[in-house]
Amino acid sequence: MLLSREFLITPLVACFCILGISFSQYPRLQKLLTSKQSMSVETLEKDQQKEGLRLGLLQEIPSFSYDNLIADWVYIDFLQYFGDNEVREKIGFSLSPEFFEIILKHDPKFLEAYLHLSVSSSLYAGMPERTITLIDKGLRSLSPTLPEKSYYIWRYKGTDELLFLGDSQAARNSFLKAAEWASQHDDPESKNIVYISQKTAEFLQRNPDSKFARIATWTMVLQNNVDDKTRKRAIKEIENLGGKVVINDDGVPAVTLPEKD
């Protein structure tokens, strides 16, 4: 069957529109980077409102099978947004979940995105409920083997439920699910995840307010490839709970639990 010329062109036009929305931001972003020191909070907030409108438009545009392309471009935009420390210190991280609404809609198997979702939206934007909703939605498209190491997503969910919602029962269930998914793999990393996830769940079963469980969860945050600000926050939280953190010569953290839970 022959396809009409219009049908063939439409997806390409949509793709160029999507890319155009992203590329059009670079001159504005570069201008912002060079002038932000003198910009008022009011001006930065107006600029953030425009960014929110752009993300809303990207949320509505059909993908025409360019899902991975859209997810990648929005993820790059997010990294620039998250890494702009001066602006974030002035007006916060409130758009973080909006980026991931788009990213995970188009690529729910994007493992790295879930970590940045948890850090940016729960830890910095203060929206753990929104984070967990997005994770739950993404998990519907996943399995223990797809994507590789998908069990980490259950651990991110358990982290948010325990540290930011204080829901120890939900966190315990998530850690048990992480152990269940990881147990379907034979490699050393997966076996380690089974062990530490089961241990965290045991801590929470014995004591829903377990310091050990919280330290173990902050340790997971610390051991991930996170920014320096998040690393310092995790170390501070571990020390506040009575744990000790020592960074070896290779930059690997070693955490010691307090004597009593």
C-alpha positions as CSV (number, residue, x, y, z in Angstrom):
1,M,0.0,0.0,0.0
2,L,1.3,3.4,-0.9
3,L,1.6,6.1,1.8
4,S,0.6,9.6,1.1
5,R,3.3,12.3,1.0
6,E,1.6,14.1,3.8
7,F,1.7,11.1,6.0
8,L,5.4,10.7,5.5
9,I,6.2,14.3,6.1
10,T,4.1,14.7,9.3
11,P,6.4,12.7,11.6
12,L,9.4,14.5,10.3
13,V,7.8,17.9,10.8
14,A,6.9,16.9,14.4
15,C,10.4,15.8,15.0
16,F,11.8,19.1,13.8
17,C,9.3,20.9,15.9
18,I,10.4,19.0,19.0
19,L,14.1,19.7,18.2
20,G,13.2,23.3,17.5
21,I,11.6,23.7,20.9
22,S,14.8,22.4,22.5
23,F,17.3,24.2,20.3
24,S,15.4,27.5,20.6
25,Q,16.2,27.5,24.3
26,Y,20.0,27.5,24.0
27,P,20.4,31.2,23.1
28,R,18.2,32.1,26.0
29,L,20.0,29.7,28.3
30,Q,23.4,31.0,27.3
31,K,22.2,34.6,27.9
32,L,20.9,33.5,31.3
33,L,24.3,31.9,32.2
34,T,26.2,35.1,31.5
35,S,23.8,37.5,33.1
36,K,22.2,35.6,36.0
37,Q,24.3,37.2,38.7
38,S,22.6,40.5,38.1
39,M,19.1,39.0,37.5
40,S,16.4,39.5,40.2
41,V,14.5,36.6,41.7
42,E,11.4,37.9,40.0
43,T,13.0,37.8,36.6
44,L,14.3,34.3,37.2
45,E,10.9,33.1,38.3
46,K,9.3,34.6,35.1
47,D,12.0,32.8,33.1
48,Q,11.1,29.6,35.0
49,Q,7.4,30.0,34.1
50,K,8.4,30.2,30.4
51,E,10.4,27.0,30.9
52,G,7.4,25.4,32.5
53,L,5.2,26.3,29.5
54,R,7.8,24.8,27.1
55,L,7.8,21.6,29.1
56,G,4.0,21.5,29.0
57,L,4.1,21.8,25.2
58,L,6.6,19.0,25.0
59,Q,4.3,16.9,27.2
60,E,1.5,17.3,24.7
61,I,3.3,16.9,21.4
62,P,2.9,13.4,19.9
63,S,6.1,11.5,19.6
64,F,5.6,9.8,16.2
65,S,8.0,7.0,17.3
66,Y,10.7,9.5,18.3
67,D,10.3,8.6,22.0
68,N,13.9,8.0,22.8
69,L,15.0,11.2,21.0
70,I,12.5,13.3,23.0
71,A,13.6,11.6,26.3
72,D,17.2,12.2,25.6
73,W,16.8,15.9,24.7
74,V,14.6,16.6,27.7
75,Y,17.1,14.8,29.9
76,I,20.0,17.0,28.6
77,D,17.8,20.0,29.3
78,F,17.2,18.7,32.8
79,L,21.0,18.3,33.5
80,Q,21.5,21.9,32.5
81,Y,18.6,23.0,34.7
82,F,19.8,21.0,37.7
83,G,23.4,22.0,37.4
84,D,22.8,25.7,37.3
85,N,23.6,26.1,41.0
86,E,23.3,29.9,41.2
87,V,19.7,30.0,39.8
88,R,18.6,26.9,41.8
89,E,19.8,28.4,45.0
90,K,17.6,31.5,44.3
91,I,14.4,29.9,43.0
92,G,14.6,26.2,43.8
93,F,13.9,23.0,41.9
94,S,10.2,23.0,41.4
95,L,10.3,22.1,37.7
96,S,12.3,18.9,38.3
97,P,9.3,16.5,38.2
98,E,8.0,18.2,35.1
99,F,11.2,17.1,33.2
100,F,10.8,13.6,34.4
101,E,7.1,13.5,33.5
102,I,8.2,13.8,29.9
103,I,11.3,11.7,30.1
104,L,9.7,8.7,31.7
105,K,6.6,9.0,29.6
106,H,8.7,8.5,26.5
107,D,11.3,6.1,27.9
108,P,10.2,4.4,31.1
109,K,13.2,2.1,30.9
110,F,15.7,4.9,31.3
111,L,17.3,3.7,34.5
112,E,19.6,6.6,35.2
113,A,16.6,9.0,35.0
114,Y,15.0,7.4,38.1
115,L,18.0,8.2,40.2
116,H,18.0,11.9,39.2
117,L,14.2,12.0,39.6
118,S,14.6,10.8,43.2
119,V,17.4,13.2,44.1
120,S,16.1,16.3,42.3
121,S,12.3,16.0,43.0
122,S,12.3,14.4,46.4
123,L,15.5,15.6,48.1
124,Y,15.7,19.2,46.6
125,A,12.2,20.0,45.3
126,G,10.5,18.5,48.3
127,M,8.0,16.5,46.2
128,P,8.4,12.8,47.2
129,E,4.8,12.0,46.5
130,R,5.2,13.2,42.9
131,T,8.4,11.2,42.6
132,I,6.8,8.0,43.8
133,T,3.8,8.5,41.5
134,L,6.1,8.8,38.5
135,I,8.2,5.7,39.7
136,D,5.0,3.7,40.1
137,K,3.9,4.6,36.6
138,G,7.2,3.7,35.2
139,L,7.4,0.3,37.0
140,R,4.3,-0.8,35.1
141,S,6.5,-1.0,32.0
142,L,9.4,-2.8,33.6
143,S,10.3,-6.3,34.6
144,P,13.2,-7.9,36.7
145,T,15.2,-8.1,33.5
146,L,14.2,-5.0,31.6
147,P,16.0,-2.7,31.8
148,E,19.2,-4.2,33.2
149,K,19.5,-3.6,36.9
150,S,15.9,-2.5,37.1
151,Y,15.8,-3.6,40.7
152,Y,17.5,-0.3,41.6
153,I,14.3,1.5,40.8
154,W,12.5,-0.3,43.6
155,R,15.4,0.8,45.9
156,Y,15.0,4.4,44.8
157,K,11.3,4.1,45.6
158,G,12.0,2.6,49.0
159,T,14.5,5.4,49.7
160,D,11.9,8.1,49.1
161,E,9.2,6.3,51.1
162,L,11.5,5.9,54.1
163,L,13.5,9.1,54.1
164,F,11.0,11.6,52.8
165,L,7.6,10.2,53.6
166,G,8.4,8.3,56.7
167,D,6.4,5.3,55.5
168,S,8.4,2.4,56.8
169,Q,5.9,-0.2,55.7
170,A,5.8,0.9,52.1
171,A,9.6,1.2,52.1
172,R,10.0,-2.3,53.5
173,N,7.8,-3.6,50.7
174,S,9.8,-1.8,48.1
175,F,13.1,-3.2,49.5
176,L,11.7,-6.7,49.5
177,K,10.6,-6.2,45.9
178,A,14.2,-5.0,45.0
179,A,15.6,-8.2,46.6
180,E,13.0,-10.3,44.7
181,W,14.0,-8.7,41.3
182,A,17.7,-8.8,42.0
183,S,17.5,-12.5,43.1
184,Q,16.8,-13.4,39.4
185,H,20.4,-12.5,38.5
186,D,23.6,-14.3,39.4
187,D,26.2,-11.6,39.2
188,P,27.9,-10.3,42.4
189,E,26.3,-6.8,42.2
190,S,22.8,-8.3,42.1
191,K,23.6,-10.7,44.9
192,N,24.8,-7.8,47.0
193,I,21.6,-5.9,46.3
194,V,19.6,-8.9,47.5
195,Y,21.5,-9.0,50.7
196,I,21.4,-5.3,51.6
197,S,17.8,-4.9,50.5
198,Q,16.7,-7.9,52.7
199,K,18.7,-6.5,55.6
200,T,17.1,-3.1,55.3
201,A,13.7,-4.8,55.2
202,E,14.6,-6.8,58.4
203,F,15.6,-3.6,60.2
204,L,12.3,-2.0,59.3
205,Q,10.3,-5.1,60.4
206,R,12.0,-5.1,63.8
207,N,11.9,-1.4,64.2
208,P,9.9,0.9,61.9
209,D,12.0,3.9,63.1
210,S,15.2,2.0,62.6
211,K,18.4,4.2,62.5
212,F,20.2,1.3,60.8
213,A,17.6,1.2,58.0
214,R,17.9,5.0,57.5
215,I,21.7,4.9,57.5
216,A,21.7,2.0,55.0
217,T,19.3,4.0,52.8
218,W,21.4,7.2,53.0
219,T,24.5,5.0,52.2
220,M,22.8,3.9,49.0
221,V,22.4,7.6,48.1
222,L,26.0,8.3,49.0
223,Q,27.3,5.4,46.9
224,N,25.4,6.4,43.8
225,N,26.9,8.7,41.1
226,V,25.4,11.9,42.7
227,D,26.6,15.5,42.7
228,D,28.8,16.9,45.5
229,K,25.9,18.7,47.2
230,T,23.9,15.4,47.5
231,R,27.0,13.6,48.7
232,K,27.5,16.1,51.5
233,R,23.9,15.9,52.5
234,A,24.0,12.1,52.7
235,I,27.1,12.2,54.9
236,K,25.5,14.8,57.2
237,E,22.4,12.7,57.6
238,I,24.4,9.5,58.3
239,E,26.4,11.3,61.0
240,N,23.2,12.8,62.5
241,L,21.9,9.3,62.9
242,G,25.1,8.3,64.7
243,G,26.9,6.6,61.9
244,K,30.5,7.4,60.7
245,V,31.7,7.9,57.2
246,V,35.2,7.4,56.0
247,I,36.2,8.1,52.4
248,N,39.2,6.0,51.3
249,D,41.9,7.0,48.9
250,D,39.9,5.8,45.9
251,G,36.9,8.0,46.9
252,V,34.8,5.0,48.1
253,P,32.8,5.7,51.2
254,A,32.8,3.2,54.1
255,V,30.0,3.6,56.7
256,T,30.0,2.4,60.3
257,L,26.7,1.9,62.0
258,P,26.2,3.1,65.6
259,E,26.3,0.6,68.4
260,K,22.5,0.7,69.0
261,D,19.6,0.9,66.6
